[in-house]
Amino acid sequence: MTIKMSHDGAVSDSSTRVLSARRSLLVALSAVMVRVVVQFGALAIGHPFLRHGVNYQPGYGWATPFVQWDGGWNLRIASIGYRGLPSFAFWPGYPLIVRYLAPLWGEVVGAVLASWFFAVLALWGLLMTLRRRCRTSTALVVTLLFAWGPASIFLYAAYYHSLLAAATIWAMWSCLERRWALAVVAAFAAGLTAAPGVLVALAVGGFFWWVGERQSWRRVCAGAGMTILAASGGAGFFLWAWSTTGYVGTLTAAESVGWHRHFTWPLYNIFQAIGDATSPHRSAQMHPVYALNAVAAILSVAVALGGIWLVRQDRDWSLPVAMTLVNVFFLSSTTNPGGDSLGRFMLCSIATYVVLAGLVDHVSDSTRRRLLGGLLAVAVTSGVVFGDLFGFGYWFI
């Protein structure tokens, strides 16, 4: 059975039960609560067997497992801003929210709770986007894949990924529901959170023009205005960093190692990750990290290219497919992205899961059940294990 979208975005199969907005929210909330509780349990079980990694950061109480690696940088920006920081790689959206929450719960607890809140918001938005566009079972399993995947710990740690995912998916939902004002607000938040978020602003403006029944200069100007407003958050950060340092390339020269220093040809980093996974010049302990980066990126590329077929079925799919394609090519075309974090960026891209749901929903029932069941089993296992590794200060993706 194949479910098709009608012109108003609802599935045309009357026998399909569509999740209500309230039930979608309850599912999202339950998924995050169970995920966090299970991770705490896994950390307690792993404590006797795992020693702390070399970069382990203690001293944050119960929130310590969620404030490792770059979480400390976000807390520092929230506390004192960018003074003395050797990098502008961390955008201000998430640290600003943490700063405003600090008077209530403190910076550490505020940062973790903010991530959990935005994780709920992201999962809710994903269900809201998928509930009328594919089977309910597909929507639920794909949402759980996002909530429990190998890199899912970053949705619950003191990182920006849950905020970026929430802003991105609600911008997408708003566009698909033709609620343009909300789409601009959500895209603005995405653009203020991370560099890929600026691409959301471009997608919102382009989709507004793409779905117009009659193309005119007025509509083109309206789409351009939406894009400018939505991108103003990221553009404002760029201009501020430029004025602060006097160097137009401040954001591109993020670190001395050359992270995002310049662009290369598309998909460059995927082949680099494959080479690093087998290179004798790389640490043997890092080989699994590079291998996981390569696998995650290759799967993301496959989903993005497969999404082109979905656009031929319904032009509304053009928005998630375009977001996925642009994000994949952007992340794979910069040198040494994020200190060997290509896989994390790919797996935390929520638009990819929307396209994946659309593709999986078009295969036979038996194939769909086996595929989603296998993916979910791998996601749950790897998500908990990698969550333990992160919590004890180890780098894995």
HELIX and SHEET records of a PDB file:
HELIX    1   1 ALA A   21  GLY A   46  1                                  26    
HELIX    2   2 GLY A   61  PHE A   66  5                                   6    
HELIX    3   3 GLY A   71  ILE A   80  1                                  10    
HELIX    4   4 GLY A   93  TRP A  105  1                                  13    
HELIX    5   5 GLU A  107  LEU A  130  1                                  24    
HELIX    6   6 THR A  136  TRP A  148  1                                  13    
HELIX    7   7 ILE A  153  TYR A  156  1                                   4    
HELIX    8   8 HIS A  161  LEU A  176  1                                  16    
HELIX    9   9 TRP A  180  GLY A  191  1                                  12    
HELIX   10  10 ALA A  195  TRP A  210  1                                  16    
HELIX   11  11 TRP A  217  THR A  245  1                                  29    
HELIX   12  12 TYR A  268  THR A  278  1                                  11    
HELIX   13  13 ALA A  284  MET A  286  5                                   3    
HELIX   14  14 HIS A  287  GLN A  313  1                                  27    
HELIX   15  15 ARG A  315  TRP A  317  5                                   3    
HELIX   16  16 SER A  318  LEU A  331  1                                  14    
HELIX   17  17 LEU A  342  LEU A  347  1                                   6    
HELIX   18  18 ILE A  350  VAL A  360  1                                  11    
HELIX   19  19 ASP A  365  GLY A  391  1                                  27    
END                                                                             
